Amino acid sequence: MIGTVASILFKRASIEKWNEFDQTLMLVFTIAQSVIWIMIPGLAFLYSGLARRKSALSMIWIVIASSFVGIFQWYFWGYSLAFSASSNSFIGNLEYFGFKGLLASPSDETYPLLAFSLFQMEFMLVTLAIIAGPCVAERGRFLPAIVFFFCWATIVYCPVVYWIWGGGWAAKWGVLDYAGGGPVEILSGVTALVYSYFLGRRNETLMINYRPHNISTIFTGTALLYVGWLFFNGFSAGNASLKVPYSMMNSHLSAAFGALTWCLLDYRLEKKWSMVAVCSGCISGLVAATPSSGIIPLWASVILGIVTGIVSNFSTQIKNLMRIDESLDAFAEHGIAGMVGLIFNGIFGSRTVIGYDGVTDHAGGWIDHNWKQLYKQICYILAVTAYGAGVSAVICIVLNYIPGLYLRVDYEGEERGIDEDQIGEFAYDYVEVRRDYLSWANPQPASTYSAGEKGEELEHPVEDDDHAVGSSNASVHEPIIHEKNVASA
């Protein structure tokens, strides 16, 4: 009886304590994390559009699967390793293992740790989604990628988050990283490059006329990313303050000038206004704004967008120089752009802008005559890059030697496509495109088909889409496109 009364009194006291929290801040964190989640399907659509049809669904599958792995890891011990108090400057402890004691431990007197942990979880889910595409990229297996996500989140992502946001050495040193230039962008970029190296290059014999299969899907994914990114950057302020709209405006400016710059650079080569170029430049601008949108003035974001568009565009050639088949350009658009944003913090970091949240006090960067800030930023970039690349490489090496966890599918699986090899389901079941129709025994022009014949099953086997629609290397003859309803065939 006494124990029951004590339990009731404790619950009442807990409820009263929770009612003392700022309800606005709880809504800020919970609503923001909900909108940020839309970046995950955004990345899924983006990567799917960049792949060929026979591997389009696999990109969606692996991106959404990475988020499920991340949710478990964050609940299991990820949050505790990233944000619990620790006696060292490298990684947290297991104080909040399994969210133990999280409800009873307020971060301060304004919002509960549960709301903060939910918000921070989305950052890791987005980071895993960024690296998920390159971990498959038309030749990777699902199982080792899933194991990699859990291991990588534990021994790569969580320590770096602790360095900058959990009270680690970078935070104590005064490094400026507003919303994740290090743990989100640099780590995802270098990890994509490293994993692609261990996957190996795609077979050249299967790369005839390769190009992205659906530009509209690429734009759809970019649009979803853009919406989520505004909340990603804006609400990293941690409170409802002037810094929220200021960060969003910085993100808009950097994205806009990044998109225009990248598009103009590609126009000079082909005299075409590429949609893929616009999306790539927009994403690189948003990435650069991630570490800097709450730190630099608005006018500096214009310069940031232009510089990032140029640097990231030319950085897409790094993979070719290194002979690495990193087909999604995550390293150029995330890794390099994140580095550019962090460097801008050292030069254009403004003490005034940093203080727009009403809480943070920092000396700023060069424009406030804090000359030492730039070398701190560079050291942080080098540390995150080296740690992320080195540990990711070790994980790949270990996985590749474990039976059943080799990273890559065989030649036949790559030829069939990852959709068929790993899923057995397809994004496109009902379209057959033939360019080599002159080699058929009895080629028949499409115009001679009667209305009843169009729905009949074709006698010729379906070709894979190595022969991409619209390729300049295709036959001078127009392709015959037969549509058939697989369900009724």
C-alpha positions as CSV (number, residue, x, y, z in Angstrom):
1,M,0.0,0.0,0.0
2,I,2.8,2.4,1.0
3,G,4.7,1.5,-2.2
4,T,1.6,2.2,-4.3
5,V,1.0,5.6,-2.7
6,A,4.7,6.5,-3.2
7,S,4.5,5.5,-6.8
8,I,1.4,7.7,-7.4
9,L,3.0,10.7,-5.7
10,F,6.2,10.2,-7.8
11,K,4.1,10.2,-11.0
12,R,2.2,13.3,-10.0
13,A,5.5,15.1,-9.2
14,S,6.9,14.0,-12.6
15,I,3.8,15.3,-14.4
16,E,4.1,18.6,-12.6
17,K,7.7,18.9,-13.5
18,W,6.9,18.2,-17.2
19,N,4.2,20.9,-17.2
20,E,6.9,23.4,-16.2
21,F,8.7,22.9,-19.5
22,D,8.3,25.5,-22.2
23,Q,5.5,24.0,-24.3
24,T,6.6,26.1,-27.4
25,L,10.0,24.5,-27.4
26,M,8.6,21.1,-27.1
27,L,6.5,21.8,-30.2
28,V,9.5,23.3,-32.0
29,F,11.5,20.1,-31.6
30,T,8.7,17.6,-32.3
31,I,7.3,19.4,-35.3
32,A,10.7,20.2,-36.7
33,Q,11.8,16.5,-36.5
34,S,8.6,15.5,-38.2
35,V,9.3,17.7,-41.2
36,I,13.0,16.9,-41.3
37,W,12.0,13.2,-41.8
38,I,10.7,14.1,-45.2
39,M,14.4,14.4,-46.3
40,I,14.6,10.6,-46.2
41,P,12.1,9.8,-48.9
42,G,13.6,12.8,-50.7
43,L,17.0,11.1,-50.8
44,A,15.3,7.9,-51.8
45,F,13.7,9.5,-54.9
46,L,16.8,11.4,-55.7
47,Y,19.0,8.3,-55.7
48,S,16.3,6.3,-57.5
49,G,16.2,8.8,-60.3
50,L,19.9,8.8,-60.7
51,A,20.1,5.0,-61.0
52,R,19.0,2.9,-64.0
53,R,15.5,1.5,-64.2
54,K,16.7,-2.0,-63.3
55,S,18.1,-0.8,-59.9
56,A,15.6,2.1,-59.2
57,L,13.6,0.4,-56.5
58,S,16.8,-0.8,-54.7
59,M,17.8,2.8,-54.0
60,I,14.4,3.5,-52.4
61,W,14.6,0.3,-50.3
62,I,18.1,0.8,-48.9
63,V,17.5,4.4,-48.0
64,I,14.3,3.7,-46.0
65,A,15.9,0.6,-44.5
66,S,18.8,2.7,-43.2
67,S,16.4,4.9,-41.3
68,F,14.9,1.8,-39.5
69,V,18.4,0.7,-38.5
70,G,19.2,4.2,-37.3
71,I,16.1,4.4,-35.1
72,F,17.0,1.2,-33.4
73,Q,20.7,2.3,-32.9
74,W,19.7,5.7,-31.6
75,Y,17.3,4.2,-29.0
76,F,19.7,1.3,-28.1
77,W,22.8,3.4,-27.3
78,G,23.3,6.0,-30.0
79,Y,21.9,9.0,-28.2
80,S,23.8,8.0,-25.0
81,L,27.1,7.7,-26.8
82,A,26.6,11.1,-28.5
83,F,25.2,13.2,-25.7
84,S,25.6,11.8,-22.3
85,A,28.2,13.4,-20.0
86,S,31.6,11.7,-20.0
87,S,35.0,12.0,-18.4
88,N,36.7,12.1,-21.8
89,S,36.5,14.4,-24.9
90,F,36.0,11.7,-27.4
91,I,32.7,9.8,-26.8
92,G,29.8,9.7,-24.3
93,N,29.0,6.9,-21.9
94,L,26.0,4.6,-21.6
95,E,24.1,6.7,-19.0
96,Y,21.0,6.8,-21.3
97,F,21.3,3.3,-22.6
98,G,17.9,2.3,-24.0
99,F,16.7,5.8,-23.2
100,K,17.0,4.8,-19.5
101,G,16.4,7.8,-17.2
102,L,15.8,10.1,-20.1
103,L,12.4,11.3,-18.9
104,A,13.8,12.1,-15.5
105,S,16.8,14.1,-16.7
106,P,15.9,17.5,-18.1
107,S,18.6,19.2,-20.2
108,D,17.7,22.5,-18.6
109,E,14.5,24.1,-17.3
110,T,13.1,24.8,-20.8
111,Y,12.7,21.5,-22.7
112,P,12.9,17.8,-21.9
113,L,15.7,15.5,-23.2
114,L,13.2,13.3,-24.9
115,A,12.2,16.1,-27.3
116,F,15.9,17.0,-27.9
117,S,16.8,13.3,-28.5
118,L,14.0,12.9,-31.0
119,F,15.2,16.0,-32.9
120,Q,18.8,14.8,-33.0
121,M,17.8,11.4,-34.1
122,E,16.6,12.8,-37.4
123,F,20.1,14.2,-38.1
124,M,21.6,10.7,-37.9
125,L,18.8,9.2,-40.0
126,V,19.4,11.7,-42.7
127,T,23.2,11.0,-42.5
128,L,22.6,7.3,-42.9
129,A,20.2,8.0,-45.8
130,I,22.9,10.0,-47.6
131,I,25.4,7.1,-47.4
132,A,22.8,4.4,-48.1
133,G,22.7,5.1,-51.9
134,P,26.4,4.8,-52.5
135,C,26.5,1.6,-50.4
136,V,24.4,-0.1,-53.1
137,A,24.8,2.0,-56.2
138,E,23.8,-0.7,-58.7
139,R,26.2,-3.3,-57.4
140,G,26.1,-3.5,-53.6
141,R,24.3,-6.2,-51.4
142,F,21.7,-5.2,-48.8
143,L,22.8,-7.3,-45.8
144,P,26.3,-6.0,-45.4
145,A,25.1,-2.5,-46.0
146,I,22.6,-2.8,-43.1
147,V,25.3,-4.2,-40.8
148,F,27.6,-1.4,-41.9
149,F,24.9,1.2,-41.0
150,F,24.7,0.0,-37.4
151,C,28.5,-0.3,-36.9
152,W,29.1,3.0,-38.6
153,A,26.5,4.9,-36.6
154,T,28.1,3.6,-33.4
155,I,31.8,4.1,-33.9
156,V,31.9,6.9,-36.5
157,Y,28.9,9.1,-36.3
158,C,28.3,9.2,-32.5
159,P,31.8,10.1,-31.5
160,V,32.0,12.9,-34.0
161,V,28.6,14.3,-32.8
162,Y,30.0,14.1,-29.2
163,W,33.1,16.1,-30.4
164,I,31.1,19.1,-31.5
165,W,27.7,19.0,-29.8
166,G,28.1,16.7,-26.8
167,G,30.9,18.6,-25.0
168,G,33.9,17.0,-26.7
169,W,37.2,18.5,-27.7
170,A,35.8,20.5,-30.7
171,A,33.1,22.1,-28.6
172,K,35.6,23.0,-25.9
173,W,38.0,24.4,-28.5
174,G,35.3,26.7,-29.9
175,V,34.9,25.2,-33.4
176,L,31.9,26.6,-35.3
177,D,29.6,24.0,-36.8
178,Y,26.0,25.1,-36.6
179,A,24.0,22.2,-38.0
180,G,26.3,19.4,-38.9
181,G,29.0,20.2,-41.4
182,G,31.2,17.6,-39.7
183,P,29.1,14.8,-38.5
184,V,26.4,15.0,-41.2
185,E,28.1,16.3,-44.4
186,I,31.8,15.5,-44.2
187,L,31.3,12.0,-42.7
188,S,28.6,11.1,-45.3
189,G,30.8,12.3,-48.2
190,V,34.0,10.6,-47.3
191,T,32.2,7.4,-46.2
192,A,30.4,7.3,-49.6
193,L,33.8,7.6,-51.3
194,V,35.4,4.9,-49.1
195,Y,32.6,2.4,-49.4
196,S,32.5,2.9,-53.2
197,Y,36.2,2.1,-53.3
198,F,35.7,-1.2,-51.6
199,L,32.7,-2.0,-53.7
200,G,34.8,-1.6,-56.8
201,R,33.9,-0.1,-60.2
202,R,30.8,-1.3,-62.1
203,N,31.5,-3.6,-65.0
204,E,32.3,-1.6,-68.1
205,T,30.5,-4.0,-70.3
206,L,27.2,-3.2,-68.5
207,M,27.7,0.6,-68.7
208,I,26.8,1.2,-72.3
209,N,25.0,4.5,-72.7
210,Y,24.6,4.9,-69.0
211,R,22.6,7.9,-67.7
212,P,20.0,8.7,-65.0
213,H,16.7,7.1,-65.8
214,N,14.2,9.6,-64.4
215,I,15.0,13.3,-64.1
216,S,11.5,14.1,-62.8
217,T,12.2,11.8,-59.9
218,I,15.5,13.6,-59.2
219,F,13.7,16.9,-59.0
220,T,11.0,15.5,-56.8
221,G,13.6,14.2,-54.4
222,T,15.5,17.5,-54.4
223,A,12.2,19.4,-53.6
224,L,11.5,17.2,-50.6
225,L,15.1,17.6,-49.5
226,Y,14.8,21.4,-49.7
227,V,11.7,21.5,-47.5
228,G,13.2,19.3,-44.9
229,W,16.5,21.2,-45.0
230,L,14.9,24.5,-44.1
231,F,13.8,22.9,-40.8
232,F,17.0,21.0,-40.5
233,N,19.0,24.2,-40.5
234,G,16.5,26.6,-39.1
235,F,15.6,24.8,-35.9
236,S,19.2,23.8,-35.1
237,A,19.0,27.1,-33.3
238,G,17.5,25.1,-30.4
239,N,14.9,27.7,-29.5
240,A,12.2,29.9,-31.0
241,S,14.4,32.9,-31.8
242,L,15.5,35.3,-34.6
243,K,18.1,32.7,-35.6
244,V,15.4,30.4,-37.0
245,P,14.3,32.6,-39.9
246,Y,17.8,34.0,-40.3
247,S,19.2,30.5,-40.8
248,M,16.4,29.6,-43.3
249,M,17.1,32.7,-45.3
250,N,20.8,31.9,-45.4
251,S,19.9,28.4,-46.6
252,H,17.7,29.9,-49.4
253,L,20.5,32.2,-50.6
254,S,23.2,29.5,-50.6
255,A,20.9,27.0,-52.4
256,A,19.8,29.5,-55.1
257,F,23.3,30.7,-56.0
258,G,24.7,27.2,-55.8
259,A,22.1,26.0,-58.3
260,L,22.6,28.9,-60.7
261,T,26.4,28.6,-60.6
262,W,26.4,24.8,-61.2
263,C,23.9,25.1,-64.0
264,L,26.0,27.8,-65.7
265,L,29.1,25.8,-65.4
266,D,27.5,22.8,-67.1
267,Y,25.9,25.0,-69.7
268,R,29.4,26.1,-70.9
269,L,30.1,22.5,-71.8
270,E,27.0,21.3,-73.6
271,K,25.0,24.5,-74.2
272,K,22.0,22.9,-72.4
273,W,20.2,24.0,-69.2
274,S,20.5,20.7,-67.3
275,M,17.9,19.9,-64.7
276,V,20.4,17.5,-63.0
277,A,22.9,20.4,-62.7
278,V,20.3,22.6,-61.1
279,C,19.4,20.0,-58.5
280,S,23.1,19.2,-57.9
281,G,24.0,22.8,-57.3
282,C,20.9,23.4,-55.1
283,I,21.9,20.4,-52.9
284,S,25.6,21.5,-52.6
285,G,24.4,25.0,-51.6
286,L,22.1,23.6,-48.9
287,V,25.0,21.4,-47.7
288,A,27.3,24.4,-47.4
289,A,24.6,26.3,-45.5
290,T,24.3,23.4,-43.0
291,P,27.4,24.4,-40.9
292,S,27.1,28.1,-41.6
293,S,23.5,29.3,-41.9
294,G,23.3,30.3,-38.2
295,I,26.8,31.8,-38.2
296,I,27.5,34.0,-41.2
297,P,25.7,37.1,-42.5
298,L,23.2,37.0,-45.3
299,W,25.5,38.6,-47.8
300,A,28.2,36.0,-47.1
301,S,25.7,33.3,-48.1
302,V,25.6,34.7,-51.6
303,I,29.4,34.3,-51.9
304,L,29.1,30.9,-50.2
305,G,26.6,29.6,-52.8
306,I,28.7,30.8,-55.7
307,V,32.0,29.4,-54.3
308,T,30.4,26.1,-53.3
309,G,28.8,25.7,-56.8
310,I,32.2,26.1,-58.4
311,V,34.2,24.0,-56.0
312,S,31.7,21.1,-55.8
313,N,31.2,21.1,-59.5
314,F,34.9,20.6,-60.2
315,S,35.2,18.2,-57.3
316,T,33.1,15.7,-59.1
317,Q,36.3,14.9,-61.0
318,I,38.1,13.8,-57.9
319,K,36.5,10.4,-58.1
320,N,37.8,9.9,-61.6
321,L,41.3,10.9,-60.6
322,M,41.2,8.3,-57.8
323,R,39.6,5.7,-60.1
324,I,36.6,5.3,-57.7
325,D,33.1,4.7,-59.1
326,E,31.2,7.0,-56.8
327,S,28.3,7.5,-59.2
328,L,26.0,9.6,-56.9
329,D,28.6,12.3,-56.3
330,A,28.0,12.3,-52.5
331,F,31.6,13.2,-51.8
332,A,31.5,16.3,-54.0
333,E,28.1,17.5,-53.0
334,H,28.2,16.6,-49.3
335,G,31.8,16.1,-48.3
336,I,33.4,19.0,-50.2
337,A,30.5,21.4,-49.8
338,G,30.5,20.7,-46.0
339,M,34.2,21.6,-45.9
340,V,33.6,24.9,-47.8
341,G,30.8,25.9,-45.3
342,L,33.1,25.2,-42.3
343,I,35.9,27.2,-43.8
344,F,33.5,30.1,-44.4
345,N,32.7,30.0,-40.7
346,G,36.3,30.8,-39.9
347,I,36.3,33.7,-42.3
348,F,32.8,35.2,-42.2
349,G,31.6,33.9,-38.8
350,S,29.8,36.8,-37.1
351,R,29.5,37.2,-33.4
352,T,26.3,39.1,-33.9
353,V,24.7,36.4,-36.0
354,I,25.8,33.7,-33.7
355,G,24.1,35.5,-30.8
356,Y,20.7,35.8,-32.6
357,D,19.5,32.8,-30.5
358,G,19.9,35.0,-27.4
359,V,22.0,32.3,-25.7
360,T,25.3,31.7,-27.6
361,D,28.3,33.9,-27.2
362,H,31.3,33.4,-29.5
363,A,34.1,35.6,-30.8
364,G,33.2,34.9,-34.4
365,G,35.7,34.6,-37.3
366,W,37.9,36.9,-39.3
367,I,35.3,39.6,-39.8
368,D,35.3,40.1,-36.1
369,H,39.1,39.9,-36.0
370,N,39.2,36.4,-34.5
371,W,42.1,35.3,-36.6
372,K,42.7,32.0,-34.9
373,Q,39.2,30.7,-35.8
374,L,40.2,29.6,-39.3
375,Y,42.9,27.2,-38.3
376,K,40.5,25.7,-35.7
377,Q,38.0,25.1,-38.5
378,I,40.7,23.5,-40.8
379,C,41.9,21.2,-38.0
380,Y,38.4,20.1,-37.3
381,I,37.8,19.4,-41.0
382,L,41.0,17.3,-41.2
383,A,40.2,15.4,-38.0
384,V,36.6,14.5,-39.1
385,T,37.8,13.5,-42.6
386,A,40.6,11.3,-41.4
387,Y,38.6,9.7,-38.7
388,G,35.6,9.1,-40.9
389,A,37.6,7.7,-43.8
390,G,39.9,5.5,-41.7
391,V,37.3,3.9,-39.5
392,S,34.8,3.4,-42.4
393,A,37.6,1.6,-44.3
394,V,38.3,-0.7,-41.4
395,I,34.6,-1.6,-41.2
396,C,34.5,-2.4,-44.9
397,I,37.5,-4.6,-44.7
398,V,36.2,-6.5,-41.8
399,L,32.7,-7.0,-43.3
400,N,34.2,-8.2,-46.6
401,Y,36.0,-11.0,-44.9
402,I,33.0,-12.3,-42.9
403,P,31.2,-15.1,-44.7
404,G,27.8,-13.9,-46.0
405,L,28.7,-10.2,-45.6
406,Y,30.8,-9.6,-48.8
407,L,29.8,-6.2,-50.1
408,R,29.1,-6.8,-53.7
409,V,26.8,-8.8,-55.9
410,D,28.2,-11.1,-58.6
411,Y,28.3,-10.3,-62.3
412,E,25.0,-11.9,-63.0
413,G,23.3,-10.0,-60.3
414,E,24.7,-6.7,-61.6
415,E,23.6,-7.6,-65.1
416,R,20.0,-8.4,-64.0
417,G,19.9,-5.3,-61.8
418,I,19.8,-5.0,-58.0
419,D,16.0,-4.9,-58.0
420,E,15.8,-8.4,-59.3
421,D,18.9,-9.7,-57.5
422,Q,18.1,-8.4,-54.0
423,I,14.4,-7.6,-53.9
424,G,12.6,-9.6,-56.6
425,E,10.3,-6.6,-57.1
426,F,10.6,-3.7,-59.6
427,A,9.9,0.0,-59.9
428,Y,8.9,-0.5,-63.6
429,D,7.2,-3.8,-64.6
430,Y,5.4,-2.8,-67.8
431,V,7.7,-0.9,-70.2
432,E,9.8,-2.6,-72.9
433,V,12.1,-0.4,-74.9
434,R,14.0,-1.9,-77.9
435,R,16.6,-0.1,-79.9
436,D,17.9,-3.1,-81.8
437,Y,14.6,-3.9,-83.4
438,L,16.2,-4.2,-86.8
439,S,17.8,-7.4,-85.5
440,W,14.4,-9.0,-84.9
441,A,13.4,-11.8,-87.3
442,N,10.3,-10.0,-88.5
443,P,10.4,-6.3,-87.4
444,Q,7.0,-4.7,-87.6
445,P,6.5,-0.9,-87.4
446,A,4.5,0.3,-84.4
447,S,2.0,2.0,-86.7
448,T,0.8,-1.4,-88.2
449,Y,-0.4,-2.7,-84.8
450,S,-4.2,-2.8,-84.5
451,A,-5.9,-1.6,-81.4
452,G,-6.3,-5.2,-80.2
453,E,-2.7,-6.2,-80.8
454,K,-1.2,-3.6,-78.6
455,G,-2.2,-5.3,-75.4
456,E,-0.9,-8.7,-76.4
457,E,2.3,-10.1,-74.9
458,L,5.4,-9.7,-77.0
459,E,7.2,-12.7,-78.4
460,H,10.6,-11.1,-78.0
461,P,12.5,-11.1,-74.6
462,V,12.7,-7.9,-72.6
463,E,16.1,-6.2,-72.7
464,D,17.6,-4.5,-69.7
465,D,18.0,-0.7,-69.9
466,D,21.7,-0.5,-70.5
467,H,20.6,1.1,-73.7
468,A,19.3,4.3,-72.2
469,V,16.5,6.2,-73.8
470,G,17.7,9.3,-75.6
471,S,21.3,8.3,-75.8
472,S,23.5,10.0,-78.4
473,N,25.2,6.7,-79.0
474,A,22.0,4.9,-80.0
475,S,20.9,3.9,-83.4
476,V,19.7,6.5,-85.8
477,H,16.4,4.7,-85.9
478,E,13.8,5.7,-83.5
479,P,13.0,3.1,-80.8
480,I,9.9,1.0,-80.8
481,I,8.2,1.3,-77.4
482,H,5.8,-1.5,-76.5
483,E,3.7,-1.2,-73.4
484,K,2.2,-4.2,-71.8
485,N,0.3,-4.9,-68.7
486,V,2.3,-7.5,-66.8
487,A,-0.5,-8.3,-64.5
488,S,-2.8,-9.4,-67.3
489,A,-0.1,-11.0,-69.5
